[in-house]
């Protein structure tokens, strides 16, 4: 017996296995015995395979498989504004909060902060002014003084005063929300989440004084438009110190570059490869013998994926309605 048998086991490596665009296409074409002998895949074949790969992903999503992820986002509000086109508004998946270390008097582009540890050039920065409204700009430069405090130079001169201790927000990237939105909360004083009622379109249309009055948000309607999603709030916020926090469905991004990795549970990887091979059969003139084999294997793997999906997804999320 080899001495190696008595050595302790070692972990095999990482458990987050995935496949890139080129790897999925190569594996699918290998199944069809196209390019399996080492010859290069023609650009036209690769391009058609890429199109079909993205169609496969869309088909999996429309068939109800739970391959989307659910994320949290924050929508920063404007005093008195009741309608928000999400992609055109200030919305992010994560933000950071600090305070002013000294008074800010308009006009100025220098913002003294108590903590600059999360700030980088190019970040969006919002300063709560004394009138309760958020002033948004972009970070141009950062000057550390005594860590963690420092000064941030912004791209636009602030149009109002803000006293020492006023809240300041910043975030790195805007979130793009066009898919379904689920649970919605109102965040007061930047740290307390309070549930609000999610309405249907008819319920929202029946509400009075949608534009005339401002107050505390208690209800919201999200319109999943074809191009850009929209939030409708009731009542419109009386100031900018309320933040909307919501959960939304994030679909898998399109595969574009050869190195793009598929953001999907690895259990579904055999399905997507076999699905692509099945789709490409008629487009490449594959023999009936190979086609029949690929078809049978595709339905077998698809059934396994559906079984797995039903086991790990105990329930489907549904919108919360008024009773």
Secondary structure as UniProt FT lines:
FT   HELIX           3..6
FT   HELIX           21..31
FT   TURN            32..33
FT   TURN            36..37
FT   HELIX           43..62
FT   TURN            63..64
FT   STRAND          69..76
FT   TURN            79..80
FT   STRAND          83..85
FT   HELIX           86..88
FT   STRAND          91..92
FT   STRAND          96..100
FT   STRAND          110..113
FT   TURN            117..118
FT   TURN            121..122
FT   STRAND          124..128
FT   TURN            130..131
FT   STRAND          134..144
FT   TURN            147..148
FT   STRAND          150..154
FT   TURN            164..165
FT   STRAND          167..171
FT   STRAND          181..188
FT   TURN            189..191
FT   STRAND          192..195
FT   STRAND          197..198
FT   HELIX           201..205
FT   TURN            210..212
FT   STRAND          214..215
FT   STRAND          219..223
FT   STRAND          230..234
FT   STRAND          236..237
FT   TURN            240..241
FT   STRAND          243..250
FT   TURN            258..259
FT   HELIX           266..268
FT   HELIX           269..284
FT   HELIX           288..312
//
